[in-house]
């Protein structure tokens, strides 16, 4: 199985220019998948998670079309083959 992680453009400087990363393997949760992603792109972790290992307030992570913050956070079971990571949009 393979999961595709899609990253917003501002994060590509931390992934050697990639905005789409294929992650082959079996992962039980979003957090487990992200732990594997950090092994390939370590500096990306600090842009997505806080020092306490929580999702940063201004970052959204979607599993398919579901916001994992509204599910079980990083413990959300992987039920889709796509993860999207991007900054929250705000303003008026």
Backbone torsions as a table, in degrees:
resi	resn	phi	psi	omega
1	UNK	NA	151.6	179.0
2	UNK	-138.2	139.6	177.4
3	UNK	-114.8	136.9	176.7
4	UNK	-100.4	127.7	176.1
5	UNK	-105.0	119.2	177.9
6	UNK	-101.1	129.8	-177.0
7	UNK	-117.7	142.6	176.1
8	UNK	-66.9	156.9	-174.2
9	UNK	-54.9	-34.6	-177.9
10	UNK	-68.4	-15.4	179.9
11	UNK	-90.7	-10.3	-174.6
12	UNK	-65.6	-21.9	177.5
13	UNK	-67.5	-14.7	179.4
14	UNK	-101.6	2.3	-179.8
15	UNK	-129.6	30.7	-179.6
16	UNK	54.7	38.6	175.3
17	UNK	88.6	-2.9	-178.4
18	UNK	-82.0	137.8	171.3
19	UNK	-114.4	-1.1	178.6
20	UNK	-138.7	117.4	-176.5
21	UNK	-121.4	122.7	175.9
22	UNK	-85.2	129.4	180.0
23	UNK	-119.9	91.7	177.9
24	UNK	-71.1	149.2	177.5
25	UNK	129.2	179.8	179.6
26	UNK	-110.6	126.1	-179.4
27	UNK	-131.5	137.5	-178.5
28	UNK	-85.6	-32.7	-175.0
29	UNK	-137.1	165.9	175.8
30	UNK	-60.2	-42.7	179.7
31	UNK	-60.4	-39.9	178.8
32	UNK	-65.5	-41.3	176.4
33	UNK	-62.8	-45.2	-179.3
34	UNK	-65.0	-36.4	176.0
35	UNK	-58.1	-39.6	177.2
36	UNK	-68.6	-38.5	178.3
37	UNK	-62.4	-41.0	-179.3
38	UNK	-61.6	-30.8	179.2
39	UNK	-63.9	-27.7	178.4
40	UNK	-91.8	-29.7	-175.4
41	UNK	-138.9	72.0	-172.9
42	UNK	-57.3	-41.9	-176.7
43	UNK	-68.4	-16.7	177.7
44	UNK	-67.6	-32.5	-176.8
45	UNK	-54.5	-46.5	-176.9
46	UNK	-67.7	-17.5	177.9
47	UNK	-86.3	-19.3	-175.7
48	UNK	-106.1	-39.4	-176.6
49	UNK	-114.8	153.4	174.5
50	UNK	-77.8	175.6	177.0
51	UNK	-62.3	-24.3	179.0
52	UNK	-87.3	1.2	178.1
53	UNK	82.4	19.0	177.9
54	UNK	-102.2	155.4	179.1
55	UNK	-65.6	129.5	178.6
56	UNK	-59.6	146.5	-176.2
57	UNK	-57.1	-39.0	-175.8
58	UNK	-88.4	7.7	-179.0
59	UNK	-111.2	135.5	174.6
60	UNK	-111.2	137.9	174.6
61	UNK	-126.0	122.4	-179.8
62	UNK	-113.6	136.9	171.1
63	UNK	-102.6	105.1	-170.1
64	UNK	63.8	-118.4	179.4
65	UNK	-107.0	8.5	-177.1
66	UNK	-103.2	128.7	176.6
67	UNK	-73.5	117.5	-175.6
68	UNK	-67.4	-19.3	175.6
69	UNK	-64.3	-26.1	179.2
70	UNK	-91.4	-3.9	177.7
71	UNK	-106.6	-120.9	-179.8
72	UNK	-109.4	26.1	178.8
73	UNK	59.8	-138.5	-178.4
74	UNK	-67.4	-16.6	178.1
75	UNK	-84.4	-2.2	-179.5
76	UNK	-56.9	128.5	178.9
77	UNK	-67.4	142.0	178.8
78	UNK	-76.1	114.7	-179.7
79	UNK	-123.5	6.4	-177.9
80	UNK	-140.8	165.1	-179.5
81	UNK	-103.8	17.7	178.2
82	UNK	-135.9	137.4	171.3
83	UNK	-124.1	136.4	176.7
84	UNK	-120.0	129.1	179.0
85	UNK	-122.1	123.4	179.5
86	UNK	-156.9	160.8	177.1
87	UNK	-72.6	145.6	174.8
88	UNK	-67.0	145.1	178.6
89	UNK	-99.5	129.9	178.2
90	UNK	-140.4	170.9	179.6
91	UNK	129.3	-178.6	-175.0
92	UNK	-136.9	NA	NA
